[in-house]
Amino acid sequence: MKGPHFGLVVSPAAFNARFQKAWICPISQGATDAARDASFLVTLMGTGCKTVGNIHTHQLKCLDYAVRKARRIETVPAVVIAEVLDRLRTVLED
């Protein structure tokens, strides 16, 4: 895969600092029908973010951000974080 890859960090800063890793949900402009139908996508459309696409809450990953040379692009509104965490909670508690 070429070019930049975007993701939303969902782990707390204390976890990220201690382990030098972060839990992220990828952001892409593509979507699978299954993810859309099961309500696992959270859109960034209309949020005022520069980053565009959908947050894939069904693809939670652990990222070594030092190795990947990850950097912060922007902060999403609190309503987006709340919606993503609600979707993750549904998966993890079910």
C-alpha positions as CSV (number, residue, x, y, z in Angstrom):
1,M,0.0,0.0,0.0
2,K,1.4,3.3,-1.0
3,G,0.8,6.8,0.4
4,P,-0.3,7.9,3.8
5,H,-2.7,5.9,5.9
6,F,-5.0,7.5,8.4
7,G,-6.5,6.2,11.6
8,L,-8.2,7.4,14.7
9,V,-6.4,6.7,18.0
10,V,-8.9,5.3,20.6
11,S,-6.5,4.3,23.4
12,P,-5.8,6.7,26.2
13,A,-2.6,8.8,26.2
14,A,-1.3,7.1,29.3
15,F,-1.5,3.7,27.6
16,N,0.2,5.1,24.5
17,A,3.0,6.7,26.4
18,R,3.7,3.7,28.6
19,F,3.8,1.1,25.8
20,Q,4.8,3.3,22.8
21,K,1.8,1.8,21.0
22,A,-1.7,3.0,20.2
23,W,-5.0,1.3,19.4
24,I,-6.4,2.7,16.2
25,C,-9.3,2.4,14.0
26,P,-8.4,2.8,10.3
27,I,-9.9,5.6,8.2
28,S,-10.6,5.1,4.5
29,Q,-12.8,6.2,1.8
30,G,-13.7,2.7,0.9
31,A,-16.3,0.6,2.7
32,T,-17.5,-2.9,2.7
33,D,-21.2,-3.5,2.5
34,A,-21.1,-5.8,5.5
35,A,-19.4,-3.1,7.6
36,R,-21.9,-0.5,6.5
37,D,-24.9,-2.8,7.0
38,A,-23.7,-3.8,10.5
39,S,-23.2,-0.1,11.4
40,F,-19.5,-0.4,12.0
41,L,-18.6,2.7,10.1
42,V,-18.5,6.2,11.5
43,T,-18.4,8.9,9.0
44,L,-16.2,12.1,9.2
45,M,-18.5,13.8,6.7
46,G,-19.9,17.0,8.1
47,T,-17.7,17.0,11.2
48,G,-15.4,19.9,10.0
49,C,-12.4,17.6,9.9
50,K,-9.7,17.9,7.1
51,T,-9.5,14.1,7.0
52,V,-12.2,12.5,4.9
53,G,-13.7,9.0,4.9
54,N,-15.1,6.5,7.3
55,I,-13.7,5.2,10.6
56,H,-13.7,1.4,10.5
57,T,-14.6,0.4,14.0
58,H,-14.6,-3.3,13.1
59,Q,-10.8,-3.2,12.3
60,L,-9.3,-2.1,15.6
61,K,-5.5,-2.4,15.4
62,C,-2.5,-2.0,17.7
63,L,0.1,0.3,16.1
64,D,3.7,0.9,17.0
65,Y,3.6,4.5,16.2
66,A,7.4,5.1,16.6
67,V,8.2,2.4,14.0
68,R,5.5,3.6,11.7
69,K,6.5,7.3,12.1
70,A,2.9,8.2,12.9
71,R,2.0,11.7,13.6
72,R,-1.1,13.6,14.7
73,I,-2.9,15.4,11.9
74,E,-5.9,16.8,13.8
75,T,-8.4,16.2,16.6
76,V,-11.9,15.0,15.9
77,P,-14.9,16.4,17.7
78,A,-16.0,14.7,20.9
79,V,-19.2,13.5,19.3
80,V,-17.1,11.4,16.8
81,I,-15.0,9.8,19.6
82,A,-18.2,9.0,21.6
83,E,-19.8,7.3,18.6
84,V,-16.7,5.3,17.8
85,L,-16.3,4.2,21.5
86,D,-20.0,3.2,21.5
87,R,-19.5,1.0,18.4
88,L,-16.4,-0.6,20.0
89,R,-18.2,-1.1,23.3
90,T,-20.9,-3.0,21.4
91,V,-18.3,-5.4,19.9
92,L,-16.3,-5.9,23.1
93,E,-19.2,-6.3,25.4
94,D,-21.4,-8.6,23.3
